[in-house]
Amino acid sequence: MTISSMTGFGRADGEHEADHWAWEIRSVNGRNLDTRCRLPAGCEGLEQEVRKRLSARFKRGSIQINLHLKRHNGKTEIAINEEALAQVLSAMKDLSAKIDAQKPSLDGIMALKGIVETREPEESDEQRDVRERALFASFGDAIQSLAESRGKEGQSLEQILVSQIDQISNLADQAFQIASEQPDKLRQRLKTQVTELLQTKTGISEERLAQELAVLATKSDVREEVDRLRSHCDAARALLNQAGPVGRKLDFLTQEFNREANTLCSKSVDVSLTQIGLDLKTVIDQMREQVQNIE
């Protein structure tokens, strides 16, 4: 199962009778699922169903939905405002008794503001249902388009993450190899330091040296951290093959990766091991940046 990104774009066009529309859905990173709708006047009632369908398909991401709707002008109806016309005729009758003027023509009356109105014809419930079904059919296509876009971006992210996990695994193997050589290095370093301190080459017993070495070796043993790093790598690979959103779990794993890398650096008594710890932290930080994009 390929992981899904939270970044993507989907679009779908549709039409019904003389109506034409286009759905556009944009998605970016988000901690949870956050949907924002921009619907034209008269379509506000679609918002609840839009949110419901998105939440059924996506679990995380900040998603912006736009519906661009154009209605054909041929559907516009002309109507006479009877109330306004009655007021005009009444006023004409009153004025004709007071002033001598030519009677207004029909086209003159029709040209008065407010007499002639244009409006959309009223839809029946059945017509509205048919149009909404057509709208949501194309909205489903837009959702599928967004899912494919997020999936394609997820494929690229997966390749990057697999490479980063492999890097962490290789660095953990190198750390284990160096850690296995640390006791001998510690022994030699401790013996040299004690000898210099006492200004003699035979100023400390082997038993005392062994005791001090055991204490230092215990404090500097990073094998547990290496084992946990390897275990985290296995868990990360398993998540990449798991169905459904895994972004939160991967984000938690990167925190665990970083914790082990920090401990490894603090325990290190070898420059090369410290460098490996720093390299681990660099790769882990890069991995965490990519994980923020995963659903």
PyMOL commands that set and color helices and strands:
alter all, ss='L'
color gray80, all
select helices_A, chain A and resi 44-57+73-75+82-96+106-110+125-198+206-219+223-240+247-267+271-291
alter helices_A, ss='H'
color red, helices_A
select strands_A, chain A and resi 8-16+19-28+33-38+61-71+77-80+116-119
alter strands_A, ss='S'
color yellow, strands_A
deselect
rebuild
show_as cartoon
